[in-house]
């Protein structure tokens, strides 16, 4: 008796799930037939942020490379080392900021 009741309950749940799935599929089909949406505001901001990051990366790594060569502009070797360390530290901070906080700007 209990087994038959459990089977009937499962059959009822299956019928309910079939109806819900059918409704969901119809909703998806209706939404897919519509024209694609235009890029939203956050997508445009993301491309702007990507461009800013590329420019900043080029600037940072160009400066690091510039100060690894022989002392530029005739500055002394210790100053060149300090400047190179400054740019490496700045690049490291920039890389750390890429992990999480800059993504919050899109919010």
QUIJOWO-V223904 format. One record per run of one state. SS is the DSSP state (h for helix, s for strand, l for the rest). FROM is the first residue (numbers start at 0). TO is the last residue. If there is no record, write none. Layout:
BEGIN
ss->SS from->FROM to->TO
ss->SS from->FROM to->TO
END
This chain:
BEGIN
ss->l from->0 to->0
ss->h from->1 to->31
ss->l from->32 to->39
ss->h from->40 to->67
ss->l from->68 to->70
ss->h from->71 to->73
ss->l from->74 to->75
ss->h from->76 to->98
ss->l from->99 to->99
ss->h from->100 to->105
ss->l from->106 to->106
END
